[in-house]
């Protein structure tokens, strides 16, 4: 969302928004002489609240809810989105009766517009109102632009938001970026909406795990657990994703499900109380068995201590980061075993098992050359595997 602020020295109203690589700011309007500081601060606060309400319709679209019945969650979200049509008129001609801190309108977007209008009315400047209306129009246009999957300009602030759904255009953009660089790069964090990027990253992680499992000789969903023995990795979440993908779930279903649970928790809702109670019962049962062996602290180790593996304040981006680390973890294991195979081949050694062999006879130049060859082979095979496993339906 955009944030509004007052520059007391320059006497101007500012607006800023995130881009994924720092914030952008611009001057909305110079403030008229004689306006009280408390009035313009109240205006800035009201406009920030309006922006937050408007962008919530993007992060919480009606399509992200299965309940579209009248008064259901999806219905309420759709009503909030339809309120965009009334925002500009409400700012120019707000409802002036009653306390500005009391919600008078059922739809938060509409009420936020009336709050901004009341704050402008208190200042009493026609020019200020016109400039603010122009800026709010640009903000609403940015939300609509992001809904279409176009994150240019002001719509770019969507790259730091977690959406309950994903634009096919954004998933395709993330997929193209990962084909260019299977480990991911800055484009996934500054040009692509993170939920869509996580869906594409889940597909590429599955491809990387499949390729690595072939070289290692284990199962794809255990690749990152094994890689953690080479280098410490946050392997729990990407392993959970791999387990579900191996079971046949789609990247969309896995990612959107994880994100939805984390967003519910951020909103103060327990997403699946029945499952949580079952986990607690199972932990208590295990405790009864393990107490005799491991002592009194065992309960703390087996009881569920997190409702979600993701950061509820930034779930999609947190998931994306873990999935990309997972791709790197696949490469670590692939490199260890493929490197040993190349060394053995050059040495004419017959290998009876998958154990890495000693490379003391390889000089630094050969060492670098072999690792480069293994890296190129990993990238080639992952791209090939991703092509064979689309995993994404548009």
Rosetta blueprint (number, residue, H / E / L):
1 X L
2 X L
3 X E
4 X E
5 X E
6 X E
7 X E
8 X L
9 X L
10 X L
11 X L
12 X E
13 X E
14 X E
15 X E
16 X E
17 X E
18 X E
19 X L
20 X L
21 X L
22 X L
23 X E
24 X E
25 X E
26 X E
27 X E
28 X E
29 X E
30 X E
31 X L
32 X L
33 X L
34 X L
35 X L
36 X L
37 X H
38 X H
39 X H
40 X H
41 X H
42 X H
43 X H
44 X H
45 X H
46 X H
47 X H
48 X H
49 X H
50 X H
51 X H
52 X H
53 X H
54 X H
55 X H
56 X H
57 X H
58 X H
59 X H
60 X L
61 X L
62 X H
63 X H
64 X H
65 X L
66 X L
67 X L
68 X L
69 X L
70 X L
71 X L
72 X L
73 X H
74 X H
75 X H
76 X H
77 X H
78 X H
79 X H
80 X H
81 X H
82 X H
83 X L
84 X H
85 X H
86 X H
87 X H
88 X H
89 X H
90 X H
91 X H
92 X H
93 X L
94 X L
95 X L
96 X L
97 X L
98 X L
99 X L
100 X L
101 X L
102 X L
103 X L
104 X L
105 X L
106 X L
107 X L
108 X H
109 X H
110 X H
111 X H
112 X H
113 X H
114 X H
115 X H
116 X H
117 X H
118 X H
119 X H
120 X H
121 X H
122 X H
123 X H
124 X L
125 X L
126 X H
127 X H
128 X H
129 X H
130 X H
131 X H
132 X H
133 X H
134 X H
135 X H
136 X H
137 X H
138 X H
139 X H
140 X H
141 X H
142 X H
143 X H
144 X H
145 X H
146 X H
147 X H
148 X L
149 X L
150 X L
151 X L
152 X L
153 X H
154 X H
155 X H
156 X H
157 X H
158 X H
159 X H
160 X H
161 X L
162 X L
163 X L
164 X L
165 X L
166 X L
167 X L
168 X H
169 X H
170 X H
171 X H
172 X H
173 X H
174 X H
175 X H
176 X H
177 X H
178 X H
179 X H
180 X H
181 X L
182 X L
183 X L
184 X L
185 X L
186 X L
187 X H
188 X H
189 X H
190 X H
191 X L
192 X L
193 X L
194 X H
195 X H
196 X H
197 X H
198 X H
199 X H
200 X H
201 X H
202 X H
203 X H
204 X H
205 X H
206 X H
207 X H
208 X H
209 X H
210 X H
211 X H
212 X H
213 X H
214 X H
215 X H
216 X H
217 X L
218 X L
219 X L
220 X H
221 X H
222 X H
223 X H
224 X H
225 X H
226 X H
227 X H
228 X L
229 X L
230 X L
231 X L
232 X L
233 X L
234 X L
235 X H
236 X H
237 X H
238 X H
239 X H
240 X H
241 X H
242 X H
243 X H
244 X H
245 X H
246 X H
247 X L
248 X L
249 X L
250 X L
251 X H
252 X H
253 X H
254 X H
255 X H
256 X H
257 X H
258 X H
259 X H
260 X H
261 X H
262 X H
263 X H
264 X H
265 X H
266 X H
267 X L
268 X L
269 X L
270 X L
271 X L
272 X L
273 X H
274 X H
275 X H
276 X H
277 X H
278 X H
279 X H
280 X H
281 X H
282 X H
283 X H
284 X H
285 X H
286 X H
287 X H
288 X H
289 X H
290 X H
291 X H
292 X H
293 X H
294 X H
295 X L
296 X L
297 X L
298 X H
299 X H
300 X H
301 X H
302 X H
303 X L
304 X L
305 X L
306 X L
307 X L
308 X L
309 X L
310 X L
311 X L
312 X L
313 X L
314 X L
315 X H
316 X H
317 X H
318 X H
319 X H
320 X H
321 X H
322 X H
323 X H
324 X H
325 X H
326 X H
327 X H
328 X H
329 X H
330 X H
331 X H
332 X H
333 X H
334 X H
335 X H
336 X H
337 X H
338 X H
339 X H
340 X H
341 X H
342 X H
343 X H
344 X H
345 X H
346 X H
347 X H
348 X L
349 X L
350 X L
351 X L
352 X L
353 X L
354 X L
355 X L
356 X L
357 X L
358 X L
359 X L
360 X L
361 X L
362 X L
363 X L
364 X H
365 X H
366 X H
367 X H
368 X H
369 X H
370 X H
371 X H
372 X H
373 X H
374 X H
375 X H
376 X H
377 X H
378 X H
379 X H
380 X H
381 X H
382 X H
383 X H
384 X H
385 X H
386 X H
387 X H
388 X H
389 X L
390 X L
391 X L
392 X L
393 X L
394 X L
